[in-house]
Amino acid sequence: MKFWLKYGHEYIFLDQLFKALGWSEDYQDIRRHIERAEVKVNDSAALNRRTQLKEGDIVQWHGKHIIIAGARMVREEALQARDEGHQVHNRGAITWTEKPIKPTEKHK
């Protein structure tokens, strides 16, 4: 699957990517996955949740692969990627907002 950066942005942080894709609703869970070295960026374990993901980076997690595509990728390339069987996740250029962390039972 490809993830397009928002136009004008050079990178997205690893934890923000997880949140934007809906892989986890809780930053605490995201942090745990990263600390356990379950996430790979360009075939290396990513141990920092603030890893900057740039155009061309490949993120792997539990059998899912995400290719970070730059905002300058044109529509024809997106359609070609979809036709080749890639799931194209763009909604135009991805827009996301950081959500507050939900308190867990032990933190209430």
N, C-alpha and C positions, 0 to 999 in steps of 0.2 A: 504494500500500500504506500502511496506517496502522501506526504504532508507538505503543503505549500506554506511557506512563510508569508506573513502579512506583508503587503507591498511597503517598501521602505525600511523593513527590518532585515538585519543581517543574520540574526540568530534567534533561537528560542532556548530557554533553559530546559534541562532534562525533566525536572519535576513539573514544569508548566506544560510540556508535551504530554505527559501522562494525564494531566488534568484536562487538557484540551481534547484529547482523544476519548476521554471517558473511561480510561483503563482503571482509574481509582478515584473515588470521591473524597478521599481523606489523605492529606499530605503526610500524616503519620505512617499510613500504609505504604505510600510511595517511598518515603525515607527508608522504611524497613526493607523493601525489595532491593533498593540500591545498596544499602549496607551489607546485605547478604550476597552481594555480587551476582544477583540474578539478571541484571541488565547489562548488555554489552553494547558498546558504541564502537563501530569499526573493528569488530572482533576482539576488543579488549574490554575487560570488566570495568564498568563505570562505577566508581566509588564516591563520587561527588554529585550531589543532587543539583548543583548549580553548573554542571557541565554545559558549556555553550555548544549547541548543535547548529552547524552551519550547512549550507548547501552541499549536497553530496554525501553527508554523513549517513550511516546506516545504523539504526537502533534495533536490537533484538531483545525480545522478552517473551518467555513462555511460548516459543514457536511462532511469534508474530514478528514480522519484519517491516520496518518503516524506513522509507528513504526520504530524507529531507530535501525538498526541491525549492529552489529560489523563487521569489515572487515574479521574476521576469520570465518564467516558463510560460509560453504562449498557449492559447486555447487548443490549437491544432495538436501540440505535443500531448496535452492532457487527454484529448479524444483518442489519440493513437495509443497511449498507455492503457486507457480503459478497454480499447479493442483488443489489446494484447493480453487481457485477462487480469490486469492490475486493478485493485479497488482504488478508485481515485476519491480522495477525501479532500474536498476543497471548499465547497460552498462559496465560490469565488475565491478570494484570498481568505485564508483562515483568520477569523477574528475570535478572540477569546478574552475573557476577563478572569483575573485571579479571584477565587472565592475564599471566604474565610474558612478556617479550619473548624470542623464540627467537633464539639467537645465529646469525649468518650465518657462512659459511665464513671470511670475512676477519677476523671478530672472535673467532675461536677461538684 
